[in-house]
Amino acid sequence: MTTEIAPADTATLPVGLADSDGDVCDVSVRKMTGREEALLTDPRLRMNAGKLITALLASCVRTADGRALDLGLVRRLSSADRNFLLLELRRATFGDEMEAHYRCPRCQGVTLVLEDLSTVEVRRPEHAGGEHDIAVLLEDGYADQDGTCHRELVFALPTGEDEEIVAGRRDANPSRQRDALLARCLRRAGDMEDRRVRAMGIRLLADLSMSDRQLIRRTLDEQAPGPDLNRTVACEYCAEEFRASLDMSHFFPLG
């Protein structure tokens, strides 16, 4: 007989999902057990962070009425909701305090920060339900083969399925990994035909200027719903302030 760990209080997802059995908005998260520790150390899952997150959430998260989230439903959740649930899972299991290490891009010194995860702000969409696309107005734009310059790109929110597919790519280059995820979420590029946008994919993003690429990342970081993982850190060695992201891959200490 298996004893189930009591769930935490109900939490409301930033985005939520309309499921065939009803809307999935309010959920409960229980503490992780040895079953989840086995998932964290599974070599097959560790090779694909997206699949590992899917497995953890399917194991520990329930709807408000106690219904389990199957793997397919967890894959359809937005990355915003998945990050939120990872944060809640970490807090439920280990508490709010977490040691985080940030490397200074200037002197390469590593600064230790004791993070209080209860203070992480969670952005929520202004309007519940529907699409949550984010438009980015580029400075230089993308010039197509006809010489037309397209300046507005529109992105959908990534999902767990997007995360799993991108994490399974053989190309481990971080920049191309980001482009692969953005390409899966790119809905419109100016007045280009949809089929041309889909056909261009990563190539379109690779051809953008570095300033436009930074603008895309900054806009998505500022406007996408979910936990705000961006941090301003003061280096304890050179006193330089730099921007960093809370590393969710180290949320769950082992041993």
Rosetta blueprint (number, residue, H / E / L):
1 M L
2 T L
3 T L
4 E L
5 I L
6 A L
7 P E
8 A L
9 D L
10 T L
11 A E
12 T E
13 L E
14 P E
15 V E
16 G E
17 L E
18 A E
19 D E
20 S L
21 D L
22 G E
23 D E
24 V E
25 C E
26 D E
27 V E
28 S E
29 V E
30 R E
31 K L
32 M L
33 T L
34 G H
35 R H
36 E H
37 E H
38 A H
39 L H
40 L H
41 T L
42 D L
43 P H
44 R H
45 L H
46 R H
47 M L
48 N L
49 A H
50 G H
51 K H
52 L H
53 I H
54 T H
55 A H
56 L H
57 L H
58 A H
59 S H
60 C H
61 V E
62 R E
63 T E
64 A L
65 D L
66 G L
67 R L
68 A E
69 L L
70 D L
71 L H
72 G H
73 L H
74 V H
75 R H
76 R H
77 L L
78 S E
79 S H
80 A H
81 D H
82 R H
83 N H
84 F H
85 L H
86 L H
87 L H
88 E H
89 L H
90 R H
91 R H
92 A H
93 T H
94 F H
95 G L
96 D L
97 E E
98 M E
99 E E
100 A E
101 H E
102 Y E
103 R E
104 C L
105 P L
106 R L
107 C L
108 Q L
109 G L
110 V E
111 T E
112 L E
113 V E
114 L E
115 E E
116 D E
117 L H
118 S H
119 T H
120 V L
121 E L
122 V E
123 R E
124 R L
125 P L
126 E L
127 H L
128 A L
129 G L
130 G L
131 E L
132 H L
133 D L
134 I E
135 A E
136 V E
137 L E
138 L E
139 E E
140 D E
141 G E
142 Y E
143 A E
144 D L
145 Q L
146 D L
147 G L
148 T L
149 C E
150 H E
151 R E
152 E E
153 L E
154 V E
155 F E
156 A L
157 L L
158 P L
159 T E
160 G H
161 E H
162 D H
163 E H
164 E H
165 I H
166 V H
167 A H
168 G L
169 R L
170 R L
171 D L
172 A L
173 N L
174 P H
175 S H
176 R H
177 Q H
178 R H
179 D H
180 A H
181 L H
182 L H
183 A H
184 R H
185 C H
186 L E
187 R E
188 R E
189 A E
190 G L
191 D L
192 M L
193 E L
194 D H
195 R H
196 R H
197 V H
198 R H
199 A H
200 M H
201 G L
202 I H
203 R H
204 L H
205 L H
206 A H
207 D L
208 L L
209 S L
210 M H
211 S H
212 D H
213 R H
214 Q H
215 L H
216 I H
217 R H
218 R H
219 T H
220 L H
221 D H
222 E H
223 Q H
224 A L
225 P L
226 G E
227 P E
228 D L
229 L L
230 N E
231 R E
232 T E
233 V E
234 A E
235 C L
236 E L
237 Y L
238 C L
239 A L
240 E L
241 E E
242 F E
243 R E
244 A E
245 S E
246 L L
247 D L
248 M H
249 S H
250 H H
251 F L
252 F L
253 P L
254 L L
255 G L
